[in-house]
């Protein structure tokens, strides 16, 4: 089952996105869904990493602060 997801973006971005998809032979809907899914997975992974770092450090610590050590 499919549904429509509507978001507002700037006119310039919309044109750039459309041009990018056309230039690379990408279907706009499929490409958008895949890109958004990857972003959601990266966010989820980041949240898990943050929880693991916080447990190992005994306090909340950012990824950047941990990696700068």
Long-range contacts (C-beta under 8 A, 24 or more apart in sequence): none
